[in-house]
Amino acid sequence: MEKEKDTNDRQVEIYIHPNPEIRSFLTNTEISAYRVEKFKKPPEKEWENTLKQLGVIGAQVAKEILAIQDVNEIHIKPKEVRIKKNFSSSWETIEKKVVEILIRALRKKQIKLVKRQG
């Protein structure tokens, strides 16, 4: 298992499956609502409704990862995104983009809403 860390010690662990076309990206903080969803390319009917059920951050993560050129399919859980790539693609560029997306989502998760009184 490889690990990638950013400067604030939030981490994304990358699990390499026996199937070379699949990788899991594990986070220490929930990035989506408590449910398991699967998305394939091209997007199926009703996928926008399913995305909404993941919550704002989870939906954004799913959209951004599906937008990566060589990603065929994702399974998203609160602390895991499992990705299946094209057979002919390399994980090198996909991994870097996915880690960046997840770290950005983890940062957003840390931001708290501040209300002003007055």
C-alpha positions in Angstrom: 0.0 0.0 0.0 1.4 3.4 -1.0 0.6 6.5 1.0 0.5 10.1 -0.1 0.3 12.9 2.4 -0.2 16.6 2.2 1.3 19.2 4.6 -1.7 19.1 7.0 -1.3 15.3 7.6 -4.6 14.5 5.9 -3.8 11.5 3.8 -4.9 9.5 0.9 -3.9 5.9 0.8 -3.7 4.1 -2.5 -4.6 0.4 -2.5 -3.4 -1.6 -5.5 -5.8 -4.4 -6.3 -4.8 -7.7 -7.9 -6.6 -6.5 -11.0 -4.2 -3.9 -12.5 -7.1 -1.9 -13.9 -8.5 -1.1 -10.4 -7.2 1.1 -7.6 -8.8 2.2 -4.4 -8.2 5.7 -2.9 -8.8 5.6 0.9 -9.3 8.7 3.0 -9.3 9.2 6.8 -12.3 11.6 6.6 -15.7 11.0 5.0 -16.0 12.8 1.7 -19.5 11.6 0.8 -22.8 10.7 2.4 -23.1 7.3 3.9 -24.0 5.2 0.9 -22.3 3.3 -1.9 -22.7 4.4 -5.5 -21.4 3.3 -8.9 -20.9 5.6 -11.9 -19.8 4.6 -15.4 -19.0 6.4 -18.5 -20.9 7.5 -20.4 -23.2 8.8 -17.5 -26.4 6.9 -17.2 -29.9 8.4 -16.9 -30.7 9.8 -13.4 -27.0 10.1 -12.5 -27.5 13.7 -11.5 -30.1 12.7 -8.9 -27.8 9.9 -7.6 -24.9 12.5 -7.4 -27.0 14.8 -5.2 -27.5 12.0 -2.7 -23.7 11.9 -2.1 -23.7 15.4 -0.7 -22.1 18.5 -2.2 -18.5 17.4 -1.7 -19.1 13.7 -2.7 -20.9 14.8 -5.8 -18.1 17.2 -6.8 -15.5 14.4 -6.2 -17.4 11.9 -8.3 -17.9 14.5 -11.2 -14.2 15.5 -11.2 -12.9 11.9 -11.2 -15.3 10.9 -13.9 -14.0 13.8 -16.0 -10.5 12.3 -16.0 -10.0 11.0 -19.5 -8.9 7.4 -18.8 -11.3 6.7 -16.0 -14.1 4.3 -17.0 -16.0 3.7 -13.7 -16.0 4.7 -10.1 -17.5 3.2 -6.9 -17.7 5.9 -4.2 -18.2 5.3 -0.4 -17.8 7.7 2.4 -14.0 7.0 2.8 -13.1 5.3 -0.4 -13.2 5.8 -4.1 -12.5 2.7 -6.2 -11.6 3.5 -9.8 -11.5 1.3 -12.9 -9.4 2.7 -15.8 -9.1 2.0 -19.5 -7.0 -1.1 -20.2 -4.4 0.8 -22.2 -4.0 3.7 -19.8 -1.3 4.3 -17.2 -2.0 4.9 -13.5 0.7 7.5 -13.3 -1.3 10.5 -14.4 -4.6 9.2 -13.1 -3.3 8.7 -9.6 -1.9 12.2 -9.3 -5.1 13.8 -10.5 -7.3 11.7 -8.1 -5.1 12.4 -5.1 -5.3 16.2 -5.9 -9.1 16.0 -6.2 -9.4 14.1 -2.9 -7.0 16.4 -1.0 -9.0 19.4 -2.2 -12.2 17.7 -1.0 -10.7 17.0 2.4 -9.7 20.6 2.8 -13.3 21.7 1.9 -14.6 19.3 4.5 -12.5 21.0 7.1 -14.0 24.5 6.4 -16.7 25.4 8.8 -19.5 27.8 8.2 -19.3 30.9 10.3 -22.5 32.9 10.9 -22.4 36.6 11.7 -24.8 38.0 14.2 -26.1 41.5 13.9 
